[in-house]
C-alpha cells in the first residue's frame, strides 16, 4: 500500500467541503476563508490552484454537474460556475439571510436540491431556475440531501434527526418514508457534530443506502421495507462517523471516524483496508474519484488530503464495473431455519421468491452468500444485544469488544500545535511564550502579564525548541534530538546577580525529552534588574526523558536526584515546593478510561507527598494541569470539569474536589463555546474562551477571561443554596491557608477576617432554619461556627424565636468550645500529623555494659559543667613535710553538721579537673585545714605571710573523709600547730591581692588587743542565737559579740618566729578551741590570707570562690577604720592540744 499521501493546506480552520468533477479531472474545495479552490488531482502538493472568490461568507457546500459546478455559502446564495474554471455564470437561488447547508445535483445534472437552515428543501431546475419544487416535512433545518441513482428519489437528513425519502417521479413531490431514531438530532449549528457529513449514501444498485447512526455505527437501510438490513462495524472503528463515501462501482464504502479512515466491502460488509496515518482533525467530507483509484477528503483544519491507490492492485478495482460488481444488489436476507414440517414445495417456493438473478449472482461470483450471510447475521445479532454495549451506545460511547482505547500522548500544559507558522509553547498565569517559524530558525518571544516584576525578552532559536515551561524564577526550553545533535534543555533565569546565569543540560544521544517543568517560590521583589533579586534562589528544574527518568536539578544546574518514572509520562507542572507529575500506570481500559495517576513529589527530599488517581470520566482525556494561586494542584479534563486538591499538605490523605462544571455555566446557554484553562486565582477560573469548534487559541493573542468558580451543588433554594455553596467554597480555601501555617502559628489576620465573614453567613442560615422550625439543621450549622462570640448571636436568634431547647443546646456548644480552644486544637493536629510522618530513626545496637567507651566523652560533645575559674593571684598550696595525721581529725558530730550546711557545694561531682600545672586537683572533701580557716589566729597568718623565713616542711595530706565542710576548723596535732600548707610568703606573694583587704585585717588584729575578754557565759548565749541559717548559703550572720572576740589562731613553728609569739598563740589556740567548738563558720573566715589562697582553684565547685569574691568586695566597701566583725567558729573536738614551748 502506498505510503505517500498528498496534503495541501487548502483553507482556514473550520468546516470544509469537497466535490469531484463528474469526469474526475478536478477537485473542488471550499472552506471558512470564503474561497473555492480548483485542484488538479494529477498534480502534486506544489500546485497553485485557481480560486473563486465571489462568496462573502464561509463556503459550506459544493456540487458538480456535467457542464458546471455549484457552491453554497452562509451568505444565502447558491452560485453556478463554468466546469473546471472559477468563472461565475450566475445565481441559482437565495435563502433570504439563511445559510445554505447543501446543494446536490441529480445524476442527470438537470435538477439541484438546495437545503438550508430552513425546514424546507428546494428542488430547482438548472436550465430554468423558475421551475422549483418545495419539500416541506422537517421541523428544523435540513443538513444534507442525496439523490437516488435513478433520480426519482431524494433523501434529506434534517437537524431534527429525521431521514425523509421523497418521491419526485410524479408531478408533485410526496413523502415516501420518514425514518426516525437513526440520525442524532443536532440543534446547535455551531457544534462540531452539525458539520459532520450525515448524508444517506445510496448504493449504485439503488436497493439500499448507507447512513451513520447516532450510536457510531454504519447501517444499511433497504428500499424494499425501509428497515435496517445489516450493520458495518469493526472493533478498530471507534468514535463518531464523520463522513461516508462510496466508490464509483459501489464495491467499496469508505468511512471516516475519529480513530481513522476505514474501507469496507459492500458485498460481505467486512472491513478490508485502513488508512495508516494519523488524523490531525475530524474529516468533514470525503469522496472517491469517479475516474481513478483515489480517495480524497477535507478536515476541520482546512487541509485537503489525497490518498492515491487506497485499494491494492490485488483487490477489485474501485472504478471499473465487472460482472460481479454490477449485479450485486441488496444484501441477501438470511433464510428462515428449515423445520421438520417444511417440504420441497415450500423450499421451491422460497427459492422462486428470492429470484433467479440472485441465484445467478452466486454462481458468477463464486461466493456462497447464504452461508456468509448466516455468519454475518449471527455476528450482527450478537453485537446488537441489549447489554453493556447498548448502554454505552445510548450514552454516546463506543461499542467495543476489546481494549482499543487510544492512550493519551504526552503534552505540555499551555502549549498549542503549530498553525500558520506560529504557536504557543507556554501560556499560564505568569506569561506567554510564543514562537514564529522563520524556516531557518524560530523567533521566541516571552511576554509577562505583570511587567513590573519581570522584563519581557525575545531571542533567535536555532535549535527549534518545541517544549517550554514558564516558571516563577526562570524559563526552561528543550529540543529533541536531530541528526548529530542530541536533545538538551536550557534554563534562562529572569534576574540574577551572577554574570553567567544560563546553563544547558545535555542528554545522551537518542534520548528524547518528554516533558519539562520549572518551579520556584514567587519573587519577593522585582526581577527586572540583575542586581535586584532576593535570596530565594533560581528555582528548581525537572526533566522527564524517554529513558524513564525524572531528573531534578536546581536553578543553577546542580543535579540533585534521578528518579524512575512509575509509568508512561503524560504531563507535569512545578510549583514552589513540589512537582505535580501525571503518569499512566499501566494501560488504558476497555471502557475508555485513560487510567491516569497524579503524584506530588517534594523538592527538598524527593518524597511523594500525595498519590491519587485522576477522576477523569470514561472516554475523556486530560486537557490541562496547573497550580492555583494558593499553591494547590488542579486539572481540567475534556468533559469540562475543573478539579482541585485543597488538603494537599496532609501527606497521603488529600482528595480531589470538583470545583467547577463548565457545562452548567449560565453564560453557555444557547452558545457553543469551550474553555482553554490558564490558571485558578482564588475563586476565579482564568481561561480563554474558544468559539465553535476551535480547539486551541490562535493569533492575535486573545484576552484572558475570568469565570467565577461555583461548586456543582444540586440544591436550588434561592436563599440557602448560594450561602451553602459559598460557605463550602470559602472553607476549602481556608483549609489551604490553615494547612500552610507553621507549627507555632494559630491564625492570621486574613484567616480571622474570612472566618468572621463566614460566621455571619452561618448566622443567616441559622436564622432561616429557626424560622422554618428546622432545629436539627440549626444545631448542625452552629457546630460549623468558627469564633466563640458567634455563638452568642446564634443564642440570641434562638431566643428571638422562643426556641428554649435549641438555646440550651447552643449554650452547651458554646461552653464546650470555650473549654477547648479551637485554634490550639488545629495547631495540635498539625503537629500530630508532622509527628506521624517524621523520619524513622535508624536502628542502633546496644552498647556493652561497663565499657569505657560509653562513659568517655566524645570530641565536641562534652556537656559537663565548665571547670573552676583560675585566678592568677591565688597560687597553689604546697603541703608541709612532717605533718601529722592528727591535723585531719574532726569529730563525727562536726562532720555531720558541716556537711549538712554545705551539702550543695561540697559534694564531689565526680569530674576530675586538672590543675593549671597539669596535676589532678584534690577533691573538695580531701582538703586539709587551711590558713585563715576557723581555729587559726589571724595574727599568726599575717606574720606568716610577711615573714620571709617561714618556709617549713609540709606534713603529709590527711585521708579524706566522705563528706566534710572545707571551712570547718581542723586543729593540727603537730608540735608547731601551724598551717601545713603554708608557703614562703616572699617567694609566692601575689601582686593581685587587694591592699584594702589586708589593711582591714591589720586593723582588726590591732583592735583585738585593746578589747576586754568576753565571759564564756555570753558566748553560750551567742551560740544559741546562731542556730538558724539566715545567709544565702545557709551560714549564720556575723554576731555582735564577735567584735570583742579575738580571732582564733594557731601556733606557728618555732623556727623563724619569736618564742613568745608562739607561746601566746598556742595558749590562745587552746583557749579558743575549748570555747568555740559549736560555733558555725561565717563566710568571712573562709578567705585564705596566708599566701595559700590558691587552694580555692583546687576545689571542683565554684561556690566558695564566688562567696569569697562577694565577701572581699563587701570588705572593700567598708570603712577601713571600722573593726571587722568575725563570726564564731564551730566547736572543735573536745581534747587538749599539745603545744610545744620553746
SEDODREN-728028 format. One record per residue (C-alpha): y, x, z. Coordinates in steps of 0.1 Angstrom, whole numbers. Example, Ala and Ser with C-alpha at 12.3 -4.5 7.8 and 13.67 -1.06 7.14 Angstrom:
2
c2 c1 c3
-45 123 78
-11 137 71
***
This chain:
1142
c2 c1 c3
0 0 0
34 15 -9
54 27 20
87 29 2
108 -1 10
143 -5 -5
170 -16 19
206 -23 8
234 -33 32
244 -65 13
267 -85 37
281 -86 72
261 -98 102
253 -134 101
233 -159 81
224 -146 47
208 -164 17
188 -152 -13
175 -165 -46
158 -151 -77
168 -159 -111
142 -181 -130
132 -151 -151
132 -127 -121
159 -104 -137
184 -109 -110
186 -114 -72
215 -134 -58
225 -128 -22
253 -144 -1
265 -139 34
291 -142 60
315 -119 41
321 -149 16
307 -128 -13
278 -134 -36
262 -102 -49
241 -100 -80
214 -73 -77
191 -58 -104
156 -57 -88
146 -29 -112
172 -5 -98
171 14 -65
192 15 -34
221 32 -50
233 4 -73
267 -13 -70
262 -50 -78
289 -72 -91
304 -98 -67
315 -134 -69
345 -138 -46
356 -174 -51
343 -187 -18
368 -189 10
343 -190 39
307 -180 46
282 -185 18
253 -205 31
231 -212 2
222 -200 -34
200 -216 -61
192 -206 -96
188 -228 -127
175 -217 -162
210 -211 -175
232 -210 -144
232 -203 -107
249 -222 -79
263 -214 -45
274 -234 -15
296 -223 14
313 -235 45
344 -243 26
327 -275 15
324 -265 -22
294 -261 -45
302 -238 -74
283 -230 -106
283 -197 -124
270 -182 -156
235 -169 -153
233 -133 -142
271 -130 -140
298 -137 -114
317 -159 -139
327 -192 -124
321 -222 -145
334 -249 -121
328 -270 -91
298 -293 -88
308 -313 -57
328 -312 -25
317 -323 10
353 -330 23
355 -304 50
318 -304 59
299 -271 55
273 -270 27
239 -261 40
216 -261 10
215 -265 -28
182 -270 -45
177 -272 -83
147 -292 -96
120 -274 -117
136 -286 -150
170 -274 -140
188 -307 -146
195 -320 -111
206 -304 -79
201 -317 -43
230 -309 -20
228 -310 18
255 -306 44
262 -314 80
265 -350 69
233 -371 74
232 -378 37
218 -359 7
235 -359 -27
214 -356 -59
238 -347 -88
231 -343 -125
242 -308 -135
251 -320 -171
272 -349 -158
283 -344 -123
295 -380 -121
259 -392 -120
249 -389 -84
224 -405 -60
228 -406 -23
198 -403 0
206 -418 34
179 -416 61
187 -388 86
206 -393 118
221 -357 118
230 -331 93
204 -320 67
194 -283 68
171 -279 37
159 -296 6
130 -287 -17
116 -302 -49
80 -312 -58
67 -292 -88
68 -324 -109
104 -331 -100
96 -366 -89
97 -360 -52
123 -342 -30
117 -333 6
146 -330 31
144 -314 65
171 -325 90
186 -313 122
171 -344 139
136 -329 135
126 -353 107
110 -345 73
117 -372 48
99 -374 14
120 -392 -12
106 -407 -44
131 -402 -73
108 -413 -101
125 -448 -103
160 -458 -109
168 -460 -72
155 -434 -48
133 -446 -20
117 -431 11
81 -421 5
73 -409 40
91 -399 73
73 -372 92
83 -366 128
72 -343 155
67 -313 133
101 -296 130
122 -287 160
153 -307 165
183 -283 164
217 -299 170
238 -267 175
249 -254 141
258 -221 156
224 -214 172
201 -188 156
174 -215 151
197 -235 129
200 -206 105
162 -202 101
146 -214 68
128 -247 77
121 -256 41
90 -276 32
74 -253 6
54 -272 -20
23 -257 -34
22 -252 -71
-6 -278 -73
17 -304 -58
-11 -317 -35
4 -304 -2
33 -284 12
36 -258 40
61 -260 68
67 -240 100
64 -262 131
81 -261 164
50 -246 180
54 -215 158
25 -224 135
23 -229 98
7 -263 89
-4 -279 56
7 -315 50
-14 -333 25
3 -355 0
-26 -380 0
-20 -393 35
9 -372 47
-11 -357 76
-19 -322 87
-49 -309 69
-51 -273 81
-33 -246 100
-24 -210 92
-24 -189 123
-32 -154 134
-31 -136 167
-7 -110 153
18 -135 141
39 -145 171
73 -159 177
95 -182 157
86 -186 120
120 -179 104
112 -181 66
84 -190 42
79 -180 6
52 -190 -20
41 -167 -48
46 -178 -84
10 -188 -89
6 -203 -54
-22 -179 -43
-2 -162 -15
21 -175 12
44 -151 29
58 -159 64
85 -140 84
82 -141 122
97 -121 150
66 -100 151
67 -91 114
60 -103 79
26 -116 70
9 -128 38
-18 -154 39
-42 -166 13
-36 -203 4
-73 -207 -6
-90 -197 26
-60 -198 50
-66 -163 62
-41 -136 68
-46 -108 43
-17 -83 44
11 -74 68
44 -55 64
40 -23 84
77 -17 90
98 -30 119
123 -58 115
157 -50 127
169 -86 127
155 -121 121
147 -129 85
168 -158 73
154 -163 38
126 -148 17
113 -152 -18
86 -138 -42
98 -126 -76
87 -150 -103
80 -122 -127
66 -92 -108
48 -82 -77
78 -80 -54
88 -97 -22
125 -97 -11
142 -110 20
176 -110 38
181 -109 75
208 -117 101
221 -82 100
232 -87 64
206 -64 47
186 -70 16
151 -57 17
128 -54 -13
91 -47 -8
75 -35 -40
39 -43 -46
32 -62 -14
-1 -74 -30
-25 -45 -37
-39 -40 -71
-74 -48 -59
-63 -83 -50
-54 -112 -74
-20 -108 -90
7 -130 -73
23 -139 -107
-5 -143 -133
-24 -176 -134
-62 -173 -135
-88 -200 -139
-94 -199 -102
-59 -199 -91
-47 -226 -114
-73 -251 -105
-71 -247 -67
-56 -279 -53
-57 -293 -18
-79 -277 8
-113 -293 9
-118 -316 38
-148 -310 59
-175 -335 51
-190 -357 78
-220 -344 96
-252 -358 80
-273 -381 101
-308 -393 101
-297 -426 86
-280 -410 56
-298 -415 23
-295 -399 -11
-273 -428 -23
-247 -421 4
-247 -384 -3
-244 -391 -40
-215 -414 -34
-198 -388 -13
-203 -362 -40
-189 -386 -65
-159 -393 -43
-150 -356 -40
-146 -354 -77
-161 -333 -104
-132 -310 -106
-138 -297 -71
-174 -291 -79
-165 -272 -110
-139 -252 -89
-167 -240 -66
-187 -228 -95
-158 -210 -111
-145 -192 -80
-180 -184 -67
-169 -195 -33
-187 -219 -11
-156 -238 0
-176 -263 20
-192 -237 43
-159 -218 45
-142 -250 55
-167 -256 82
-158 -223 98
-121 -227 94
-121 -262 107
-141 -253 137
-117 -225 144
-88 -248 138
-101 -273 163
-106 -246 189
-71 -233 185
-57 -268 189
-71 -275 223
-51 -292 250
-54 -263 274
-31 -233 282
-22 -228 246
-8 -263 242
12 -259 274
27 -226 262
35 -241 228
53 -270 245
74 -246 265
84 -227 234
59 -199 239
35 -182 216
-2 -192 215
-22 -160 219
-59 -152 222
-54 -115 232
-26 -95 247
-2 -89 218
30 -89 238
52 -62 224
62 -37 250
99 -34 255
111 1 244
133 24 265
170 17 263
202 30 278
224 4 297
256 -4 279
246 11 245
246 -6 211
230 2 178
249 19 150
268 -6 130
293 3 102
291 39 114
303 30 149
285 23 181
289 23 219
270 49 238
281 36 272
300 5 284
304 -1 321
329 -6 349
342 29 346
350 31 310
336 32 274
321 60 252
325 53 215
312 74 186
321 73 150
298 88 124
315 112 100
283 120 81
285 157 90
293 151 127
302 125 153
336 119 170
331 110 206
359 90 222
359 84 260
382 58 274
386 48 311
396 14 325
416 30 353
436 58 337
453 68 370
420 83 383
406 99 351
421 112 319
407 100 286
395 125 260
376 130 228
357 158 211
337 165 179
299 162 183
278 184 160
246 177 179
247 139 173
243 127 208
225 94 209
223 88 247
251 89 272
259 79 308
293 74 323
293 82 360
319 84 387
322 122 386
314 131 350
299 120 317
264 130 306
252 133 270
218 140 255
204 146 220
169 145 206
151 175 190
157 180 153
143 207 131
145 240 151
169 226 177
154 215 210
166 185 229
192 191 256
216 173 279
252 184 286
273 173 316
311 172 315
328 166 349
361 149 348
381 172 370
372 205 388
389 235 403
365 259 386
372 273 351
336 267 339
326 232 348
305 220 318
268 230 317
238 224 294
202 216 304
178 227 277
144 211 273
112 226 259
105 223 222
91 190 212
102 172 244
124 141 239
150 126 262
140 91 272
169 83 294
197 99 315
219 88 344
250 103 360
258 93 396
280 103 425
304 89 451
337 73 438
366 98 438
389 97 468
418 109 447
428 113 411
407 135 388
433 138 361
442 173 372
417 201 375
431 212 408
434 177 423
399 170 434
382 161 467
352 177 484
327 151 471
312 175 446
305 167 409
278 141 415
242 140 405
223 140 372
189 125 364
170 131 332
138 113 321
117 132 294
88 123 272
66 147 292
66 121 320
91 140 341
120 128 361
143 158 367
170 157 394
200 181 392
233 185 410
266 180 393
268 218 389
234 221 372
211 231 401
176 218 396
165 201 428
134 182 421
110 172 393
91 140 399
64 123 378
72 91 361
50 64 376
47 46 343
63 41 309
100 47 312
123 17 304
157 24 318
177 37 348
211 38 363
225 61 390
247 51 420
264 72 447
233 76 468
203 68 447
190 62 412
176 28 401
145 35 379
127 8 359
92 16 345
63 -3 332
34 3 355
5 -5 331
5 -27 300
20 -60 291
1 -91 300
-14 -118 277
11 -144 287
41 -124 277
51 -106 308
67 -71 305
53 -60 339
83 -40 349
88 -24 383
121 -11 398
124 18 423
153 31 443
150 69 447
174 86 470
193 118 460
191 135 494
153 136 499
139 121 467
120 94 487
115 59 475
139 36 493
128 4 476
100 -6 452
95 -41 438
86 -58 405
114 -72 384
112 -110 384
117 -114 346
103 -146 332
74 -145 307
83 -140 271
117 -125 281
129 -89 283
152 -68 304
187 -66 290
208 -46 315
207 -28 348
237 -18 368
253 -14 402
276 -38 420
309 -29 434
293 -28 469
266 -4 457
237 -29 453
213 -27 423
214 -55 398
198 -65 365
202 -92 338
174 -105 315
173 -123 282
168 -156 299
204 -154 312
198 -149 349
215 -122 370
196 -108 400
210 -86 428
192 -68 457
216 -72 487
195 -57 515
186 -25 496
194 -2 526
165 -16 546
136 6 535
108 -11 516
120 -46 527
146 -59 502
141 -87 478
157 -98 445
182 -127 448
192 -149 419
230 -150 420
239 -165 386
222 -185 358
245 -183 328
226 -212 312
242 -236 337
278 -225 333
303 -253 327
320 -233 300
288 -231 280
285 -268 274
289 -276 238
291 -239 228
267 -214 216
276 -181 232
258 -153 251
270 -127 276
268 -90 274
269 -76 310
293 -48 320
292 -50 358
294 -70 390
325 -68 412
324 -89 444
317 -125 434
326 -120 397
303 -112 368
321 -89 344
309 -93 308
317 -95 271
313 -130 255
294 -130 223
297 -159 199
269 -174 179
240 -151 171
259 -120 179
236 -97 199
260 -70 210
297 -63 209
314 -49 178
347 -33 169
375 -35 177
366 -34 213
366 -69 230
382 -76 263
361 -78 294
358 -114 307
353 -124 343
328 -152 352
325 -165 387
292 -159 404
276 -191 416
242 -192 433
219 -216 414
216 -241 442
204 -276 434
224 -298 458
251 -319 441
270 -332 471
307 -328 462
317 -318 497
289 -300 513
272 -283 482
302 -260 474
306 -250 510
269 -242 514
269 -221 482
300 -202 492
286 -195 527
253 -182 513
271 -160 488
295 -146 513
267 -140 537
249 -120 511
280 -98 506
284 -94 544
248 -83 547
256 -55 522
286 -44 542
269 -46 576
239 -25 564
264 2 554
278 6 589
269 36 610
246 36 640
276 35 664
298 11 645
298 -25 655
321 -41 629
352 -35 608
384 -55 604
373 -66 569
340 -79 581
356 -96 611
381 -114 588
354 -126 565
333 -138 594
362 -158 607
367 -174 573
330 -184 571
331 -198 606
360 -221 595
338 -234 567
309 -239 590
331 -260 613
339 -282 584
302 -287 577
295 -294 614
323 -320 613
307 -336 583
273 -336 599
287 -352 631
305 -378 611
273 -388 594
252 -386 626
230 -357 614
228 -339 647
199 -316 639
219 -303 609
250 -298 631
229 -278 655
215 -256 627
249 -250 614
261 -240 649
234 -213 650
250 -197 620
284 -192 636
294 -156 640
322 -155 666
319 -168 701
353 -187 701
340 -207 671
315 -224 694
345 -238 713
357 -255 681
322 -269 675
320 -282 710
354 -299 705
342 -315 673
311 -328 691
332 -341 719
356 -358 695
327 -379 681
313 -385 716
281 -367 710
273 -356 745
238 -344 738
249 -322 710
278 -310 731
254 -298 758
232 -280 733
262 -263 718
273 -251 752
239 -237 758
240 -219 725
274 -205 734
261 -193 768
232 -176 750
255 -160 725
278 -148 753
250 -133 772
237 -113 742
263 -95 722
256 -103 685
272 -72 672
253 -49 696
221 -67 686
228 -60 649
235 -23 657
203 -20 678
184 -35 649
198 -9 625
189 18 650
154 4 653
150 4 615
162 40 614
137 50 641
108 32 623
113 52 592
121 85 609
101 115 596
68 121 614
68 155 632
42 180 622
10 183 643
12 211 669
-17 227 686
-16 230 725
-9 265 739
-34 282 763
-26 277 799
-14 308 818
-4 325 786
26 347 789
39 335 755
46 300 769
69 313 797
86 341 778
119 330 764
124 334 726
153 351 710
184 329 708
166 302 728
173 313 764
190 284 780
188 298 816
220 299 838
242 328 829
240 359 851
263 365 880
297 378 872
302 416 876
333 426 894
343 462 887
358 466 922
326 458 941
302 487 939
265 487 946
255 494 982
233 525 989
206 520 1016
209 544 1045
178 565 1053
160 562 1086
168 525 1091
145 507 1114
128 475 1107
145 461 1137
176 455 1116
159 426 1098
147 409 1129
160 373 1132
149 345 1154
129 317 1138
155 293 1151
183 311 1134
165 314 1101
158 277 1102
194 268 1109
209 292 1084
186 282 1056
194 246 1062
231 252 1059
229 273 1028
199 258 1011
218 251 979
230 287 975
204 310 990
172 298 974
157 321 948
159 306 913
130 327 900
151 346 874
155 383 879
189 396 868
192 433 862
220 452 878
246 470 858
228 503 861
196 489 848
178 484 881
165 450 892
186 433 918
173 424 952
167 387 958
191 369 980
166 365 1008
159 402 1010
195 412 1017
197 433 1049
227 429 1073
259 437 1056
290 453 1068
316 427 1076
289 401 1085
289 383 1118
279 406 1147
296 438 1133
330 447 1146
358 447 1121
375 477 1136
343 497 1131
342 486 1095
378 496 1089
372 530 1104
340 534 1084
360 526 1052
387 551 1060
365 579 1072
356 605 1046
326 619 1066
309 585 1073
281 592 1048
247 589 1066
211 585 1059
202 549 1050
173 532 1066
145 516 1046
151 480 1035
136 453 1056
108 429 1044
124 397 1031
119 365 1050
111 335 1029
144 317 1035
174 331 1053
211 330 1055
227 360 1039
258 356 1061
239 354 1094
243 384 1117
212 407 1117
216 432 1146
203 467 1140
177 484 1160
187 520 1154
204 541 1179
236 543 1160
238 505 1153
257 509 1122
255 493 1087
225 509 1069
242 503 1035
275 519 1043
287 545 1019
312 572 1018
344 553 1017
364 580 1000
338 586 973
333 549 965
367 534 973
376 507 948
410 507 933
408 469 926
409 456 961
439 437 973
461 456 998
473 424 1013
438 415 1025
433 448 1044
468 446 1058
458 412 1074
426 427 1087
445 456 1104
470 431 1119
441 410 1132
424 440 1148
457 451 1164
462 417 1178
428 415 1193
436 444 1217
466 426 1231
448 393 1238
430 385 1271
394 377 1271
384 341 1270
360 328 1296
325 322 1284
328 286 1296
354 279 1270
332 294 1244
305 270 1253
328 241 1246
337 255 1212
300 257 1203
296 220 1209
326 212 1187
313 231 1157
280 213 1154
293 192 1124
297 208 1090
330 200 1075
337 226 1049
329 224 1012
296 244 1016
286 229 1049
305 256 1071
324 247 1102
362 253 1101
378 281 1120
381 273 1157
413 277 1176
396 296 1204
387 324 1179
423 335 1179
418 352 1213
383 365 1205
377 400 1193
359 404 1161
322 412 1166
315 449 1160
286 471 1155
282 507 1170
286 534 1145
266 565 1142
276 594 1164
282 619 1137
316 618 1121
332 595 1147
345 599 1182
321 593 1210
345 570 1228
348 547 1199
310 545 1195
305 536 1232
333 509 1231
318 495 1200
283 494 1214
295 477 1246
314 451 1226
284 445 1204
261 439 1233
285 415 1249
292 395 1217
255 393 1209
248 376 1242
277 351 1239
279 342 1202
242 337 1192
246 300 1184
278 300 1165
278 292 1128
292 316 1103
325 310 1087
332 319 1051
359 344 1061
333 367 1077
313 369 1045
337 393 1029
325 429 1029
354 452 1037
335 484 1044
332 496 1009
299 478 1003
315 447 986
294 452 955
265 436 973
278 403 960
267 413 925
231 417 936
229 380 945
215 357 918
237 328 928
274 328 922
283 306 951
291 333 976
312 351 951
332 320 944
336 314 981
348 350 987
373 347 959
387 315 974
389 330 1009
406 361 995
431 341 976
438 320 1007
443 350 1028
467 365 1002
489 335 1005
492 336 1043
519 353 1062
510 390 1067
523 389 1103
502 360 1115
468 367 1130
436 358 1112
415 330 1128
379 343 1128
352 316 1134
325 320 1160
294 339 1149
259 325 1152
240 333 1184
218 364 1179
182 368 1191
184 370 1229
173 405 1236
191 437 1248
204 461 1222
198 498 1229
230 517 1224
228 555 1222
255 570 1243
269 604 1234
***
